């Protein structure tokens, strides 16, 4: 279909000013106009090149300050590059900051018309699509209320709905699944898939490496404004994850061996990794560490911190002795953008049923910095789990099942 986005040797610099730069004319005059000029320039982006074809989706990953949002702003023509060139073919729909373009005193209805007309739709066409926009956002009962009365999730749903109903040829999205409930996230995913099928080129900026790996056709890893890797999502995600592990190991302080409640030794850089700014102090498998396949399991994690932490991610992985992963979940993927940590607390993962085949497993638990850049604390192969079942299974799963013969009538074969 051809390239919808072509970026060649893109660079963007900014001025860095003195920390005590005057903010008023009076302060500037009294200081003799000192500290007004920039101290130095720094490059937020340098030498960035990539392309996105129509019907493709590229994921941009990297730690905070890597240049991801700057890249999206340049693509959305909110900012302009210092060097390099960009070619964009088609109408652009941008979600640089969900809901940021809304006026708080206008109603949802009025904001829909303003935003969609600015995006390039004629007023008559906005009116024709209005009911679909509101229904997708699930805001029928609130659409005539001022937007300042909306929650963050409500504004996010409305902003996303407007953007995807303006028929953009290019969609720029910054963390479009970072908030909202699971049902709305699923709706977003289906809509994104439909837009790709119709030839829309999509650029997604995300902290979630797993999300990029699952959704995108290619991935771009930025670090300090430069391209570290570009290509297949699984390869780029693997390289990014390896760096994160390296950062974690470098931050891991030396600690004496500790014992868990079950008597398992916790050894730093062997089965425990992390900066330990926040520590996992206890893990309980409830009702017990041996359960029958198909029964419920609760993983209860106690933690403590030296000071409150605004955002963190919890993860739980169930794996076999061989290291094969059977389940890998985290709070971010399940619709919780961040968890605020108090000085002490507990978080639980409730699995309504665990349909694993009989055998021995490990439950690994982790506590991560909110952009996945490193782990605060990660316990690997420390907490054993035994699953019992009388039913044979050659795979990992052992779900409830029955066989039936379908002919003149249905006859069950399962005793």
C-alpha positions in Angstrom: 0.0 0.0 0.0 3.0 2.3 0.3 4.4 4.2 3.3 2.0 6.4 5.2 4.8 7.7 7.5 8.4 8.2 6.5 10.9 9.5 9.0 14.5 10.2 8.1 17.3 11.3 10.4 14.9 13.1 12.7 16.3 15.4 15.4 14.9 17.8 17.9 16.8 19.9 20.3 15.7 22.0 23.3 17.4 24.8 25.3 18.2 24.0 28.9 18.1 27.1 31.2 19.5 28.0 34.6 17.6 26.5 37.5 17.1 30.0 38.9 16.0 31.6 35.6 14.0 34.8 36.2 10.3 34.4 35.6 9.2 38.1 35.7 10.6 41.2 34.1 11.3 42.6 37.5 13.4 39.6 38.5 15.3 39.8 35.2 16.0 43.5 35.7 17.2 43.1 39.2 19.5 40.2 38.2 21.1 42.3 35.5 19.5 40.1 32.8 21.8 37.3 33.9 20.5 33.7 33.7 18.2 34.5 30.9 20.2 32.9 28.1 20.1 29.1 27.8 22.9 27.3 29.6 23.2 24.6 26.9 21.2 22.7 24.3 20.3 19.1 24.6 18.9 16.7 22.0 15.6 15.0 22.8 15.8 13.1 19.6 18.7 12.5 17.2 19.1 10.4 14.1 15.7 8.7 14.3 14.6 6.9 11.1 11.7 4.5 10.4 8.7 4.0 8.2 5.1 2.8 8.7 3.1 1.4 5.8 -0.6 1.8 5.5 -2.3 -0.9 7.5 0.7 -1.3 9.8 1.1 -0.5 13.5 4.5 0.4 15.1 5.1 0.4 18.8 7.5 2.9 20.4 9.0 1.8 23.7 11.6 3.3 26.1 12.1 4.6 29.6 10.8 8.0 30.8 12.8 10.7 29.1 13.7 8.5 26.1 12.0 10.9 23.6 8.8 9.0 22.9 6.3 11.8 23.6 8.5 14.3 21.7 8.4 12.0 18.7 4.7 11.7 18.8 4.3 15.5 19.1 6.4 16.0 16.0 4.4 13.5 14.1 1.3 15.2 15.2 2.7 18.6 14.1 2.4 20.0 17.7 6.2 20.5 17.6 8.6 20.8 14.7 11.9 19.0 14.1 15.3 20.7 14.3 16.7 18.4 11.6 15.7 15.6 9.3 12.5 15.2 7.4 9.0 13.6 7.8 6.5 12.6 5.2 2.9 12.0 6.3 0.3 10.8 3.8 -3.3 11.3 4.8 -5.5 12.7 7.6 -3.9 12.5 11.0 -5.8 11.5 14.1 -3.8 12.2 17.3 -4.4 11.2 20.9 -1.3 12.8 22.4 -3.0 13.4 25.7 -6.5 11.8 26.1 -9.0 14.5 26.7 -6.5 17.4 26.7 -8.3 19.1 23.8 -11.6 19.3 25.6 -12.9 22.5 27.1 -14.1 21.8 30.6 -17.0 24.2 30.5 -18.4 22.8 27.3 -20.7 19.7 27.4 -19.6 16.4 26.0 -21.8 17.0 23.0 -20.2 20.4 22.2 -16.7 19.0 22.7 -17.5 16.2 20.2 -18.5 18.7 17.5 -15.5 21.0 18.2 -12.9 18.2 18.3 -14.3 16.3 15.2 -14.6 19.5 13.1 -11.0 20.5 14.0 -10.0 17.0 13.0 -11.4 17.7 9.5 -15.0 16.4 9.4 -17.8 18.7 8.1 -20.4 19.6 10.7 -23.1 17.6 8.9 -20.9 14.5 8.9 -20.2 14.9 12.7 -24.0 15.1 13.3 -24.4 11.9 11.2 -21.8 10.0 13.3 -22.7 11.6 16.6 -24.8 8.7 18.0 -22.1 6.2 17.1 -19.4 8.2 18.8 -21.5 8.5 22.0 -22.5 4.8 22.0 -18.9 3.7 21.6 -17.9 5.9 24.5 -20.8 4.5 26.6 -21.7 8.1 27.7 -25.4 8.4 26.6 -26.5 9.5 30.0 -23.7 12.1 30.5 -23.2 13.6 27.0 -24.9 16.9 27.9 -23.0 17.4 31.1 -20.0 19.7 31.3 -16.8 17.8 30.6 -15.2 19.1 33.8 -17.7 16.8 35.7 -16.3 13.7 33.8 -13.9 11.3 35.4 -10.5 10.6 33.7 -11.9 7.4 32.3 -15.0 9.1 30.9 -12.9 11.7 29.1 -10.5 9.0 27.8 -13.4 7.0 26.4 -14.9 10.1 24.6 -11.6 11.3 23.3 -10.7 7.8 21.9 -14.2 7.5 20.4 -14.0 10.8 18.6 -10.5 10.1 17.2 -11.4 6.7 15.8 -14.6 7.9 14.2 -13.0 10.7 12.2 -11.6 8.2 9.6 -7.9 9.1 10.1 -5.4 7.6 7.7 -2.8 7.9 10.4 -3.5 7.4 14.1 -1.0 8.6 16.8 -1.7 7.2 20.3 0.0 7.7 23.6 -0.8 4.9 26.0 -4.4 4.4 24.7 -5.0 1.4 27.0 -3.4 2.8 30.2 -6.8 3.6 31.7 -10.3 2.3 31.4 -12.0 -1.0 32.3 -11.2 -4.3 30.6 -14.4 -4.3 28.5 -13.5 -0.9 27.0 -10.0 -2.0 26.4 -11.3 -5.0 24.5 -13.5 -2.7 22.4 -10.5 -0.4 21.7 -8.5 -3.4 20.5 -11.2 -4.5 18.1 -11.5 -1.0 16.8 -7.8 -0.7 16.3 -7.8 -4.0 14.4 -10.6 -2.8 12.2 -8.8 0.4 11.4 -5.6 -1.5 10.5 -7.6 -3.7 8.1 -9.0 -0.6 6.5 -5.4 0.7 5.9 -4.9 3.0 8.8 -1.2 3.4 9.9 -0.9 3.5 13.7 1.9 4.7 15.9 1.6 3.5 19.5 3.7 4.9 22.3 3.6 2.5 25.3 5.5 1.5 28.5 4.0 -2.0 28.1 6.4 -4.2 26.2 4.0 -7.1 26.2 1.3 -4.9 24.6 3.7 -3.8 21.9 4.8 -7.3 21.2 1.2 -8.5 20.9 -0.3 -5.7 18.9 2.4 -4.2 16.7 3.9 -5.2 13.4 7.2 -3.5 14.2 8.8 -1.9 17.3 11.1 1.0 17.8 13.2 1.3 21.0 14.4 4.8 22.0 17.0 5.5 24.6 18.1 9.1 25.4 16.6 10.2 22.1 18.4 7.7 19.8 17.3 4.4 18.3 18.6 1.4 20.1 16.7 -1.2 18.1 14.1 -1.3 15.3 12.4 -4.3 13.7 10.4 -7.3 14.8 8.5 -6.7 18.0 9.6 -9.9 19.7 13.3 -9.2 19.0 13.1 -5.5 20.1 11.1 -6.4 23.2 13.6 -9.1 24.1 16.5 -6.6 23.8 14.6 -4.0 25.8 13.8 -6.6 28.5 17.4 -7.7 28.7 18.5 -4.1 29.3 15.9 -3.8 32.0 17.2 -6.9 33.7 20.7 -5.5 33.5 19.6 -2.3 35.1 17.9 -4.3 37.9 21.1 -6.3 38.6 23.2 -3.2 38.7 20.8 -1.6 41.3 20.6 -4.8 43.4 22.4 -4.2 46.7 24.2 -6.9 48.6 22.1 -8.4 51.4 22.6 -11.4 53.7 20.6 -14.6 52.9 17.0 -14.4 54.2 14.5 -17.2 54.8 10.9 -17.2 53.7 8.2 -18.5 56.0 8.5 -21.9 54.3 12.2 -22.0 55.0 13.4 -21.3 51.4 16.6 -19.2 51.2 16.4 -15.8 49.4 19.8 -15.1 47.9 20.5 -11.7 46.1 21.4 -12.2 42.4 20.5 -15.9 42.5 16.7 -16.0 43.2 16.1 -12.4 44.3 16.8 -9.3 42.2 15.9 -5.6 42.6 16.9 -2.2 44.0 15.0 -3.0 47.2 13.6 0.5 47.4 10.4 -1.5 48.0 10.6 -5.0 49.3 8.4 -8.1 49.1 8.3 -9.2 52.7 6.0 -12.3 52.4 4.1 -14.3 49.8 1.2 -16.7 50.7 -0.5 -19.2 48.4 -4.0 -19.6 49.7 -5.8 -21.8 50.8 -2.5 -23.7 50.6 0.5 -24.4 48.3 -1.0 -27.8 47.2 -4.4 -27.7 45.5 -6.6 -29.7 43.1 -6.6 -28.7 39.5 -9.6 -26.5 38.8 -9.7 -25.0 42.3 -9.3 -21.3 43.2 -5.9 -19.9 44.1 -5.1 -16.6 45.9 -1.6 -15.2 45.7 -1.2 -12.7 48.6 1.9 -10.4 48.6 3.0 -8.3 51.5 5.4 -5.4 50.9 7.1 -2.5 52.7 8.8 0.6 51.4 11.2 3.1 53.0 8.9 5.9 51.7 5.7 6.0 49.7 6.0 5.3 46.0 3.5 6.9 43.6 3.4 4.2 41.0 4.4 0.5 40.8 3.5 -2.6 38.9 2.9 -6.0 40.5 3.4 -9.2 38.5 2.7 -12.9 39.2 4.1 -15.7 37.0 3.4 -19.5 37.3 6.1 -21.6 35.7 7.3 -25.2 35.5 10.7 -26.4 36.8 11.9 -26.2 33.2 11.1 -22.5 33.2 8.2 -22.8 30.8 5.6 -20.1 31.6 2.1 -21.2 32.3 0.6 -17.9 33.4 2.1 -14.4 33.3 -0.1 -11.5 34.6 0.5 -8.0 35.9 -1.5 -5.1 37.3 -0.8 -2.9 34.3 -2.1 -5.4 31.7 -5.3 -6.0 33.7 -6.3 -2.3 33.6 -4.6 -0.9 36.7 -2.3 1.9 35.4 -0.3 2.1 38.6 -0.4 1.0 42.3 0.5 3.5 45.0 2.6 2.0 47.7 2.3 3.0 51.3 5.0 2.2 53.8 3.4 -1.3 54.3 0.6 -3.1 52.5 -0.7 -6.2 50.9 -1.9 -6.9 47.3 -3.8 -10.1 46.3 -4.3 -11.8 43.0 -7.4 -14.0 43.0 -7.6 -16.8 40.4 -11.1 -18.2 40.3 -9.8 -21.5 39.0 -6.5 -22.8 38.0 -6.8 -25.5 35.3 -3.3 -26.8 35.2 -2.3 -30.4 34.8 -0.9 -32.2 37.8 2.7 -31.4 38.7 5.1 -29.1 40.5 5.3 -25.4 39.7 6.7 -22.2 41.0 4.9 -18.9 41.7 7.3 -16.0 40.9 6.3 -12.5 42.2 7.7 -9.1 41.2 7.3 -5.5 42.1 8.5 -3.0 39.4 9.0 0.6 38.7 6.0 2.1 36.9 7.6 2.2 33.5 9.2 -1.3 33.8 12.7 0.3 33.8 13.8 -2.0 36.7 12.5 -4.1 39.5 12.1 -3.0 43.0 12.0 -6.6 44.1 11.6 -9.9 42.2 11.5 -13.4 43.7 12.2 -16.2 41.2 11.5 -19.9 41.9 11.1 -19.3 45.6 7.4 -20.3 46.2 6.6 -23.9 45.1 3.0 -24.9 44.0 1.8 -28.4 43.7 -1.3 -29.2 41.5 -3.0 -32.6 41.9 -5.4 -34.2 39.5 -6.6 -37.7 38.6 -7.3 -36.8 35.0 -4.4 -37.4 32.5 -3.3 -34.5 30.3 -0.3 -34.2 27.9 -0.4 -30.5 27.7 -0.1 -27.7 30.3 -3.9 -27.3 30.8 -6.3 -29.7 32.4 -9.7 -28.1 32.0 -13.1 -29.7 32.7 -14.2 -31.6 29.6 -16.6 -34.1 28.2 -16.8 -36.1 24.9 -20.0 -36.5 22.9 -21.0 -38.5 19.9 -23.2 -36.5 17.5 -25.5 -38.4 15.2 -29.2 -39.2 15.4 -28.9 -38.0 19.0 -26.2 -36.7 21.3 -24.7 -39.3 23.5 -22.1 -38.5 26.2 -19.0 -40.7 26.3 -17.7 -39.2 29.5 -18.3 -41.4 32.6 
